[in-house]
């Protein structure tokens, strides 16, 4: 009898505590529908069509035949494709490291108690809103004319870095970093503003100097923002196109040809299906890198 009473009480309690299922307003689906339609039309459909073209010998017009995975077989043995991937990965890795280091240092400086802090933040934000191709043309002139004139006594800088196949990639890294630093800096400033001042005051009372506070307080609390900038930056740098075109156009020779440049050039040179296969491989590589980064984030317990 006691068992029956207990079960009845438990069912009554569950019935009382169970909340009714919240109904979704149809307006939500109404506003969501255009986004889904545009994404499907401009992203999903072209991706599916591109995957289909990659297994044919289509050159951009006319008839075509099914060739299976032959495009992919040639792709993995093509030295030009291999060099493009090597340059792109090296460029993205170097740029993301340099961008995050400079952006974090600038964020720390602009978050300190200095005069005209708001004005300086606005000045440093300017490169982010300037077109990449415009930036590339300006730096092209600087590297080709101003730098050799100013540093004429330095043998390595007597000619343009853009004409040196061993250093042209570094010039591209410098320009890309110059444009990317403001965006990363804003994220770091937001992270620094979220750290309570009381934490630093307590650390100072315990005798912690500025370097100790940075490595023991600031960096651990900012680690989530570092991960965000790393993931977003690496993804963006993998597909950099306009700055490379404006600076070197892939030269000298093919020393600075990125994967994006190779893909776009192939679309107009009769290698449509071949470069579509290249684009598909590049997409898979980007997804794999993103998944690895997300796994690293989860293992470190960072909440984004």
Order of alpha helices (4+ residues) and beta strands (2+ residues): alpha-alpha-alpha-alpha-alpha-alpha-alpha-alpha-alpha-alpha-alpha-alpha-alpha-alpha-alpha
